[in-house]
């Protein structure tokens, strides 16, 4: 029995962190993220989560939002604030169905146990603060070290600096305006800088000062630092936080005399805006002083003697202009930084020439176009190089219809929720951001517009002569809503308008067009665009767009923002299923030519099979001779030659993300890989999709697929076929290391193996994610549970059952020791079926499950026979499934009847969305869309019917 008080305590913690409300599905995922377990509602005696939460009014308050989704709020006696409801309004007569609200919380997947998350100087952290990034991604998941790292950093920074409770970047001082002795403070600071010649954070100065001199550093002295150019040099970082300053010893007079143009000390306030970074002290000091910074390690302890960084030669050979250009070109490709030790090999691979040896020994030679970071101060050879950047000014607004409309700002969080409207081009997907300041602000504005433009006598009159390009208020055709729009075209008595907050166009009567009042210009237009990463070359491919329409249109998804530009570059994720689905990667698979897939036929034998990988759980990856494999090898050979002839940095991977397809070296040859996880911005996990091998690499080891070969390579499905040995369990811990090693020694990389396929879920269905197949629904309980039979093999089942009747009707009954969870032949209503025993009752009856039809039956134990090998060859035909496109829920009896009437005992088309694997074939479960294609005029998607039916029931309740 679960600990009720502990569950309540954990629920309170989750709800307090989401005072604006959290959906039931997200509550479940956040609880699991916090505790490692699901909310144990069944162990606590409740059939569903709703029922459990209703018994905890002191912990949680539940109410439905406007879309009918149940939301949970912390139950606080003094909480009187209005709870904002996330609602997405989709108003287009051209759209079918309605938006699907889904879980907008990505699942965290464990990263490698040791991950270096060194950050560029644009986000340098306080010394003494160490961060650890959690990995996200894999299987449709997304990269870590992006949003998570900053979140962890902010939390830890806020809790540091002793008991003061002050943010570490704020200066701690005895009081403002207090008089002090400047000469004494200057001499002490000079002494401190003598100990720390490589510099340190200004925010650490009060602490060091207090430890050395047993006095607090005066506040006014902090403000005067920038004017004491004879004592110290203050440098701003590229961080957006103006209080993050670095302190260095004063410039040498010798250098000052040689370079008069740089003698002026920076006198700007740290808060004053600047579009030009201050000159680095590393450039101002002589080359014998080597700049050392640490983004994740503390500075030298005041009690220890300081050790300076190694000094370069007194007169190193300066870099040639051509070499500088090439090095800067490499750094441009790696905006998140490049390890210095990777530079020689990367330079050799890219430009087919060696990097001069003195460059790594004299990194300060790069300082005019490069910032050098030492995340491990005790190892100066482990440096990270960043290209210097200038801050760009952002556009503040735009003017339409003589009124200023602010530009829509991309949400600050890295994974905002978005409602996808439509896409005729993946480089311009129309979407809307969901949340406070976006959809919530839009709802408030439209509520105000509804009141202002109401149907009462004092409401404004329609515009007599609307102009093209004019911003107007429009009474929508479908419902009495007032929306902002822009006039696209003026017709005789109608007007074509574009709804600037909803992202679609409509032709309406002029009588519904009104002048837009100035107060409704304050909110930025909410309909915006994004670009799907990785799909740029295929942005208008019909297969890609069809797949995107099926998986994303009208849904609320999670967007990972890779680049923040006028049209941001994103990866979209559907988090409504058990596993996150990477929409970009799924759309990319629509380019595959299924005729090039590895051939698989049940009971077929294959020669010359290569076992390419053996996993620790006993899973085996094989390559079968096929057209696809031959074509793949031919293209990869051409790519080897192509890369040898190219001298360019064009093919370096500068923007890695989960699901991206690219190239990496496998056994000294380029091979196709998919990025499965990111650890920070430089280390990532990959899967060699044609051999089934996983690896962790640095980003500079990857290459883009050259454009001449891109489409051909994308058309070839992965050639690694995942298999397991027949009659042997496959699970973590079921194979000992010795057994795995023995198998690897016997079969790995042997090219003349033979293989016979006993059973394959993919052979049975002959499709991958998004593929279609003809099915027959033999049993339908509700959208969460029904049973499919593949239509093309139904005749085989009929033949098999005929054979079983002939065989078993001739055999005599023999004593049989019936065991639970074993397979038998059973006679049910004059026919013999292949069954799984679910239970043995004391009255001689046996509960069985028909493996080919999905029905549960009670039969006499005398009606069971052993299932001989001959009748085990055909894969079991009953496959359990659930309906895609609808949110899992407790379906009412009325809803179940509607579903049953639409699908049971009917031939339909199934489109595969996901496969839930299991050791036993009868435990596998598919998630599919069901389509009734029996009507000539249109196809009926069953999930649309059930979604509308569920919403109607919700509204009625």
Secondary structure in CASP SS format (residue, H / E / C, confidence):
PFRMAT SS
TARGET T0000
AUTHOR 0000-0000-0000
METHOD secondary structure of the structure
MODEL  1
X C 1.00
X C 1.00
X C 1.00
X H 1.00
X H 1.00
X H 1.00
X H 1.00
X H 1.00
X H 1.00
X H 1.00
X H 1.00
X H 1.00
X H 1.00
X H 1.00
X H 1.00
X H 1.00
X C 1.00
X C 1.00
X C 1.00
X C 1.00
X C 1.00
X E 1.00
X E 1.00
X H 1.00
X H 1.00
X H 1.00
X H 1.00
X H 1.00
X H 1.00
X H 1.00
X H 1.00
X H 1.00
X H 1.00
X H 1.00
X H 1.00
X C 1.00
X C 1.00
X C 1.00
X C 1.00
X C 1.00
X C 1.00
X C 1.00
X C 1.00
X C 1.00
X C 1.00
X C 1.00
X C 1.00
X C 1.00
X H 1.00
X H 1.00
X H 1.00
X H 1.00
X H 1.00
X H 1.00
X C 1.00
X C 1.00
X C 1.00
X C 1.00
X C 1.00
X E 1.00
X E 1.00
X E 1.00
X E 1.00
X E 1.00
X C 1.00
X C 1.00
X C 1.00
X C 1.00
X C 1.00
X E 1.00
X E 1.00
X E 1.00
X E 1.00
X E 1.00
X C 1.00
X C 1.00
X C 1.00
X C 1.00
X C 1.00
X C 1.00
X C 1.00
X C 1.00
X C 1.00
X C 1.00
X C 1.00
X C 1.00
X C 1.00
X C 1.00
X C 1.00
X C 1.00
X C 1.00
X C 1.00
X C 1.00
X C 1.00
X C 1.00
X C 1.00
X C 1.00
X C 1.00
X C 1.00
X E 1.00
X C 1.00
X C 1.00
X C 1.00
X C 1.00
X C 1.00
X C 1.00
X C 1.00
X C 1.00
X C 1.00
X C 1.00
X C 1.00
X C 1.00
X C 1.00
X C 1.00
X C 1.00
X C 1.00
X C 1.00
X C 1.00
X C 1.00
X C 1.00
X H 1.00
X H 1.00
X H 1.00
X C 1.00
X C 1.00
X C 1.00
X C 1.00
X C 1.00
X C 1.00
X C 1.00
X C 1.00
X C 1.00
X C 1.00
X C 1.00
X C 1.00
X E 1.00
X E 1.00
X C 1.00
X C 1.00
X C 1.00
X C 1.00
X C 1.00
X C 1.00
X C 1.00
X C 1.00
X C 1.00
X H 1.00
X H 1.00
X H 1.00
X H 1.00
X H 1.00
X H 1.00
X H 1.00
X H 1.00
X H 1.00
X H 1.00
X H 1.00
X H 1.00
X H 1.00
X C 1.00
X C 1.00
X C 1.00
X C 1.00
X C 1.00
X C 1.00
X C 1.00
X C 1.00
X C 1.00
X C 1.00
X C 1.00
X C 1.00
X C 1.00
X C 1.00
X C 1.00
X C 1.00
X C 1.00
X C 1.00
X C 1.00
X C 1.00
X C 1.00
X C 1.00
X H 1.00
X H 1.00
X H 1.00
X H 1.00
X H 1.00
X H 1.00
X H 1.00
X H 1.00
X H 1.00
X H 1.00
X H 1.00
X H 1.00
X H 1.00
X H 1.00
X C 1.00
X C 1.00
X C 1.00
X C 1.00
X E 1.00
X E 1.00
X H 1.00
X H 1.00
X H 1.00
X H 1.00
X H 1.00
X H 1.00
X H 1.00
X H 1.00
X H 1.00
X H 1.00
X H 1.00
X H 1.00
X C 1.00
X C 1.00
X C 1.00
X C 1.00
X C 1.00
X H 1.00
X H 1.00
X H 1.00
X H 1.00
X H 1.00
X H 1.00
X H 1.00
X H 1.00
X H 1.00
X C 1.00
X C 1.00
X C 1.00
X C 1.00
X E 1.00
X E 1.00
X E 1.00
X E 1.00
X E 1.00
X C 1.00
X C 1.00
X C 1.00
X C 1.00
X C 1.00
X C 1.00
X C 1.00
X C 1.00
X E 1.00
X E 1.00
X E 1.00
X E 1.00
X E 1.00
X C 1.00
X C 1.00
X C 1.00
X H 1.00
X H 1.00
X H 1.00
X H 1.00
X H 1.00
X H 1.00
X C 1.00
X H 1.00
X H 1.00
X H 1.00
X C 1.00
X C 1.00
X C 1.00
X C 1.00
X C 1.00
X C 1.00
X C 1.00
X C 1.00
X C 1.00
X C 1.00
X C 1.00
X C 1.00
X C 1.00
X C 1.00
X C 1.00
X C 1.00
X C 1.00
X C 1.00
X H 1.00
X H 1.00
X H 1.00
X H 1.00
X C 1.00
X C 1.00
X C 1.00
X C 1.00
X C 1.00
X C 1.00
X C 1.00
X C 1.00
X C 1.00
X C 1.00
X C 1.00
X C 1.00
X C 1.00
X C 1.00
X C 1.00
X C 1.00
X C 1.00
X C 1.00
X C 1.00
X C 1.00
X C 1.00
X C 1.00
X C 1.00
X C 1.00
X C 1.00
X C 1.00
X C 1.00
X C 1.00
X C 1.00
X C 1.00
X C 1.00
X C 1.00
X C 1.00
X C 1.00
X C 1.00
X C 1.00
X H 1.00
X H 1.00
X H 1.00
X H 1.00
X H 1.00
X H 1.00
X H 1.00
X H 1.00
X H 1.00
X H 1.00
X H 1.00
X H 1.00
X H 1.00
X C 1.00
X C 1.00
X C 1.00
X C 1.00
X E 1.00
X E 1.00
X H 1.00
X H 1.00
X H 1.00
X H 1.00
X H 1.00
X H 1.00
X H 1.00
X H 1.00
X H 1.00
X H 1.00
X H 1.00
X H 1.00
X C 1.00
X C 1.00
X C 1.00
X C 1.00
X C 1.00
X C 1.00
X H 1.00
X H 1.00
X H 1.00
X H 1.00
X C 1.00
X H 1.00
X H 1.00
X H 1.00
X H 1.00
X C 1.00
X C 1.00
X C 1.00
X E 1.00
X E 1.00
X E 1.00
X E 1.00
X C 1.00
X C 1.00
X C 1.00
X C 1.00
X C 1.00
X C 1.00
X C 1.00
X C 1.00
X C 1.00
X C 1.00
X E 1.00
X E 1.00
X E 1.00
X E 1.00
X C 1.00
X C 1.00
X C 1.00
X C 1.00
X C 1.00
X C 1.00
X C 1.00
X C 1.00
X C 1.00
X E 1.00
X E 1.00
X E 1.00
X E 1.00
X C 1.00
X C 1.00
X E 1.00
X E 1.00
X E 1.00
X E 1.00
X C 1.00
X C 1.00
X C 1.00
X C 1.00
X C 1.00
X C 1.00
X C 1.00
X C 1.00
X E 1.00
X E 1.00
X E 1.00
X E 1.00
X E 1.00
X E 1.00
X E 1.00
X E 1.00
X C 1.00
X C 1.00
X C 1.00
X C 1.00
X C 1.00
X C 1.00
X E 1.00
X E 1.00
X E 1.00
X E 1.00
X E 1.00
X E 1.00
X C 1.00
X C 1.00
X C 1.00
X C 1.00
X H 1.00
X H 1.00
X H 1.00
X H 1.00
X H 1.00
X H 1.00
X H 1.00
X H 1.00
X H 1.00
X H 1.00
X H 1.00
X H 1.00
X H 1.00
X H 1.00
X C 1.00
X C 1.00
X C 1.00
X C 1.00
X C 1.00
X C 1.00
X C 1.00
X C 1.00
X C 1.00
X C 1.00
X C 1.00
X C 1.00
X C 1.00
X C 1.00
X C 1.00
X C 1.00
X C 1.00
X C 1.00
X E 1.00
X E 1.00
X E 1.00
X E 1.00
X E 1.00
X C 1.00
X C 1.00
X C 1.00
X C 1.00
X C 1.00
X C 1.00
X E 1.00
X E 1.00
X E 1.00
X E 1.00
X E 1.00
X E 1.00
X E 1.00
X E 1.00
X E 1.00
X C 1.00
X C 1.00
X C 1.00
X E 1.00
X E 1.00
X E 1.00
X E 1.00
X E 1.00
X E 1.00
X C 1.00
X C 1.00
X C 1.00
X C 1.00
X E 1.00
X E 1.00
X E 1.00
X E 1.00
X E 1.00
X E 1.00
X H 1.00
X H 1.00
X H 1.00
X E 1.00
X E 1.00
X E 1.00
X C 1.00
X C 1.00
X H 1.00
X H 1.00
X H 1.00
X H 1.00
X C 1.00
X C 1.00
X C 1.00
X C 1.00
X C 1.00
X C 1.00
X E 1.00
X E 1.00
X E 1.00
X E 1.00
X E 1.00
X C 1.00
X C 1.00
X C 1.00
X H 1.00
X H 1.00
X H 1.00
X C 1.00
X C 1.00
X C 1.00
X H 1.00
X H 1.00
X H 1.00
X H 1.00
X H 1.00
X H 1.00
X H 1.00
X H 1.00
X H 1.00
X H 1.00
X C 1.00
X C 1.00
X C 1.00
X E 1.00
X E 1.00
X E 1.00
X E 1.00
X E 1.00
X E 1.00
X E 1.00
X E 1.00
X E 1.00
X C 1.00
X C 1.00
X C 1.00
X C 1.00
X E 1.00
X E 1.00
X E 1.00
X E 1.00
X E 1.00
X E 1.00
X E 1.00
X C 1.00
X C 1.00
X C 1.00
X C 1.00
X C 1.00
X C 1.00
X E 1.00
X E 1.00
X H 1.00
X H 1.00
X H 1.00
X H 1.00
X H 1.00
X H 1.00
X H 1.00
X C 1.00
X C 1.00
X C 1.00
X C 1.00
X H 1.00
X H 1.00
X H 1.00
X C 1.00
X C 1.00
X C 1.00
X C 1.00
X C 1.00
X C 1.00
X C 1.00
X C 1.00
X E 1.00
X E 1.00
X E 1.00
X E 1.00
X E 1.00
X E 1.00
X E 1.00
X E 1.00
X E 1.00
X E 1.00
X C 1.00
X C 1.00
X C 1.00
X C 1.00
X C 1.00
X E 1.00
X E 1.00
X E 1.00
X E 1.00
X C 1.00
X C 1.00
X C 1.00
X H 1.00
X H 1.00
X H 1.00
X H 1.00
X H 1.00
X H 1.00
X H 1.00
X H 1.00
X H 1.00
X H 1.00
X H 1.00
X H 1.00
X H 1.00
X H 1.00
X H 1.00
X H 1.00
X H 1.00
X H 1.00
X H 1.00
X C 1.00
X C 1.00
X C 1.00
X C 1.00
X C 1.00
X C 1.00
X E 1.00
X C 1.00
X C 1.00
X C 1.00
X C 1.00
X C 1.00
X C 1.00
X C 1.00
X C 1.00
X E 1.00
X E 1.00
X E 1.00
X E 1.00
X E 1.00
X E 1.00
X C 1.00
X C 1.00
X E 1.00
X E 1.00
X E 1.00
X E 1.00
X E 1.00
X E 1.00
X E 1.00
X E 1.00
X E 1.00
X E 1.00
X E 1.00
X C 1.00
X C 1.00
X C 1.00
X E 1.00
X E 1.00
X E 1.00
X E 1.00
X E 1.00
X E 1.00
X C 1.00
X C 1.00
X C 1.00
X C 1.00
X E 1.00
X E 1.00
X E 1.00
X E 1.00
X E 1.00
X E 1.00
X H 1.00
X H 1.00
X H 1.00
X C 1.00
X E 1.00
X C 1.00
X C 1.00
X C 1.00
X H 1.00
X H 1.00
X H 1.00
X H 1.00
X H 1.00
X H 1.00
X H 1.00
X H 1.00
X H 1.00
X C 1.00
X C 1.00
X C 1.00
X C 1.00
X C 1.00
X E 1.00
X E 1.00
X E 1.00
X C 1.00
X C 1.00
X C 1.00
X C 1.00
X C 1.00
X C 1.00
X C 1.00
X C 1.00
X C 1.00
X C 1.00
X C 1.00
X C 1.00
X C 1.00
X H 1.00
X H 1.00
X H 1.00
X H 1.00
X H 1.00
X H 1.00
X H 1.00
X H 1.00
X H 1.00
X H 1.00
X H 1.00
X E 1.00
X C 1.00
X C 1.00
X C 1.00
X C 1.00
X E 1.00
X E 1.00
X E 1.00
X E 1.00
X C 1.00
X C 1.00
X C 1.00
X C 1.00
X H 1.00
X H 1.00
X H 1.00
X H 1.00
X H 1.00
X C 1.00
X C 1.00
X C 1.00
X C 1.00
X C 1.00
X C 1.00
X E 1.00
X E 1.00
X E 1.00
X E 1.00
X E 1.00
X E 1.00
X E 1.00
X E 1.00
X E 1.00
X E 1.00
X E 1.00
X C 1.00
X C 1.00
X E 1.00
X E 1.00
X E 1.00
X E 1.00
X E 1.00
X E 1.00
X H 1.00
X H 1.00
X H 1.00
X H 1.00
X H 1.00
X H 1.00
X H 1.00
X H 1.00
X H 1.00
X H 1.00
X H 1.00
X H 1.00
X H 1.00
X H 1.00
X H 1.00
X H 1.00
X H 1.00
X H 1.00
X C 1.00
X C 1.00
X C 1.00
X C 1.00
X C 1.00
X C 1.00
X C 1.00
X C 1.00
X C 1.00
X C 1.00
X C 1.00
X C 1.00
X C 1.00
X C 1.00
X E 1.00
X E 1.00
X E 1.00
X E 1.00
X E 1.00
X E 1.00
X C 1.00
X C 1.00
X E 1.00
X E 1.00
X E 1.00
X E 1.00
X E 1.00
X E 1.00
X E 1.00
X E 1.00
X E 1.00
X E 1.00
X C 1.00
X C 1.00
X C 1.00
X C 1.00
X E 1.00
X E 1.00
X E 1.00
X E 1.00
X E 1.00
X E 1.00
X C 1.00
X C 1.00
X C 1.00
X C 1.00
X C 1.00
X E 1.00
X E 1.00
X E 1.00
X E 1.00
X E 1.00
X H 1.00
X H 1.00
X H 1.00
X E 1.00
X E 1.00
X E 1.00
X C 1.00
X C 1.00
X H 1.00
X H 1.00
X H 1.00
X H 1.00
X C 1.00
X C 1.00
X C 1.00
X C 1.00
X C 1.00
X C 1.00
X E 1.00
X E 1.00
X E 1.00
X E 1.00
X E 1.00
X C 1.00
X C 1.00
X C 1.00
X C 1.00
X C 1.00
X C 1.00
X C 1.00
X C 1.00
X C 1.00
X H 1.00
X H 1.00
X H 1.00
X H 1.00
X H 1.00
X H 1.00
X H 1.00
X H 1.00
X H 1.00
X H 1.00
X H 1.00
X C 1.00
X C 1.00
X C 1.00
X E 1.00
X E 1.00
X E 1.00
X E 1.00
X E 1.00
X E 1.00
X E 1.00
X E 1.00
X E 1.00
X E 1.00
X C 1.00
X C 1.00
X C 1.00
X C 1.00
X H 1.00
X H 1.00
X H 1.00
X C 1.00
X E 1.00
X E 1.00
X E 1.00
X E 1.00
X E 1.00
X E 1.00
X E 1.00
X E 1.00
X C 1.00
X C 1.00
X C 1.00
X C 1.00
X C 1.00
X C 1.00
X C 1.00
X E 1.00
X E 1.00
X H 1.00
X H 1.00
X H 1.00
X H 1.00
X H 1.00
X H 1.00
X H 1.00
X H 1.00
X H 1.00
X H 1.00
X H 1.00
X H 1.00
X H 1.00
X H 1.00
X H 1.00
X C 1.00
END
